[in-house]
Amino acid sequence: MAGQRSGRHHKEDSKAISKEGSLHQLEGLLGVSFHDRSLLRKAVTHSSFEGGGPAAGNERLEFLGDAVLKLTCAWYFYEKDPVLAEGELSAIVGQIVSERSLASAAVRLGLSRFLMVSHSLEVTGGRELPSVLADAFEAVIGAVFLDQGLNAARDFVVNNLQLDTIDTRDCLKGASFRNYKADLQELFQKRGKALPEYRVVSEKGPDHDKTFAVSVYSEETSVGRGVGKTKKEAEQAAAEDALSHVIFD
């Protein structure tokens, strides 16, 4: 009887955890309306949930999403920069699809509160583990691909990993890639602030060799400034500057 009570209690805890966020709310955050919502449910179901095991969890979708993610990133940068060699494309994609990058994207989406996990994983803070978040993000990509097709999955990846903000030259310098704009946005969201706004404050030089200065604002207060040879490069520099000293009350 004690074992039965324990099992029943465990199952009830798991069900309670699964109700923290509705799939409808999650669709709104993802910007995707699923035709088959069961795919989204599976994407946010950890293999530990109610003892379902890998087949009942999101591991197969994660596997598929990983393949779609790498294809999308390779496709995007292949088109964006025609002069990149095969080895350079491989190096860039490798940095972008890192666990840290994917976990950060999951945090920006608020994905953790929608994850369905076991009671034991919940009480140890497992839903916030970078590996769990990164896997769930890949599983969502897989779900979008199956439900909406490759182009929709590509758009989802490009938007949520903010691929248009990435400077491939920085990746190829051997420095560890960091998307400062994404990190600043994540910080603002955690603190309940409106999203940062980037404004070009000056342009200098001839058209073929311009230098841009950009300020990033929290509401109407400038919190960082950066310069670069492109607007996107200047925005990254401004976000990096903001992260170095921004303090919220």
C-alpha positions, 0 to 999 in steps of 0.5 A, spaced: 500 500 500 505 504 501 508 503 494 502 504 491 501 511 495 508 513 493 507 512 486 500 515 486 503 521 489 509 521 484 504 521 478 500 527 481 506 531 482 508 530 475 501 532 472 501 538 477 508 540 474 505 539 467 500 544 468 504 550 469 504 553 462 498 551 457 500 549 450 496 555 447 500 560 451 507 556 449 504 557 441 503 564 443 511 565 445 513 561 439 509 564 434 507 558 431 500 555 431 500 547 431 496 543 426 497 537 431 498 540 438 501 533 440 507 534 437 508 540 441 506 536 447 511 531 446 517 536 444 516 539 451 515 532 455 522 530 458 523 522 458 523 522 466 516 525 466 511 519 469 516 514 467 515 514 460 522 513 458 525 515 451 520 513 446 514 517 450 519 523 451 522 528 446 528 525 445 526 523 438 524 530 436 530 532 439 534 528 434 530 530 428 531 538 431 538 537 431 539 535 424 534 541 422 538 546 426 544 544 423 541 544 416 538 551 417 544 554 420 549 551 414 544 553 409 543 560 412 550 562 412 552 558 405 547 563 402 549 569 406 556 569 405 558 566 398 566 566 399 566 562 406 569 555 405 567 549 407 571 549 413 569 556 415 562 554 415 563 548 419 566 552 424 561 557 424 555 552 425 559 549 430 559 555 435 552 557 434 549 550 435 552 549 442 549 547 448 550 554 451 547 558 445 541 553 445 539 554 452 539 561 452 534 561 446 530 557 450 530 561 456 528 567 452 522 564 450 521 562 457 521 554 455 522 552 462 516 553 465 512 549 460 517 543 460 513 536 463 518 533 468 518 528 473 518 530 480 525 528 482 528 532 476 523 538 478 526 538 486 533 538 483 532 544 479 532 539 473 528 543 468 533 549 468 539 545 466 542 548 460 542 541 457 535 540 458 533 546 455 537 545 449 534 539 448 527 541 449 529 547 444 531 542 439 525 538 440 521 544 438 525 545 432 523 538 430 516 539 432 515 545 428 519 541 422 514 536 422 508 540 423 509 546 418 515 544 414 522 546 413 521 553 411 517 554 417 522 551 421 528 555 418 524 561 420 523 559 427 531 558 427 533 564 424 529 568 428 530 565 435 537 564 434 538 571 431 542 569 426 542 575 422 546 579 428 552 574 428 558 576 425 561 571 422 568 574 422 568 574 430 566 566 429 572 565 425 577 569 429 577 563 434 574 567 439 568 563 443 562 566 440 557 570 444 551 573 442 551 579 446 544 582 443 541 575 445 544 576 452 542 583 453 535 581 451 534 575 456 537 579 461 531 585 460 526 579 460 528 576 466 528 583 470 521 585 467 523 590 462 521 592 455 526 589 450 532 593 448 531 598 442 537 600 438 538 606 434 544 609 429 546 615 432 552 617 427 554 614 420 561 616 418 565 615 412 564 614 405 559 609 402 564 603 401 567 604 408 562 607 413 563 606 421 556 606 424 555 608 432 549 605 435 546 606 442 542 601 446 536 604 450 532 601 456 525 605 455 528 612 453 535 611 457 541 610 453 545 604 457 550 602 452 554 604 446 558 601 440 561 602 433 562 597 428 563 597 420 556 595 419 550 596 423 549 589 426 556 589 428 555 596 432 549 593 435 553 587 438 558 592 441 553 596 444 549 590 447 556 588 450 557 595 453 550 595 456 552 588 459 558 590 462 555 595 467 547 596 466 544 595 473 536 595 474 533 598 480 
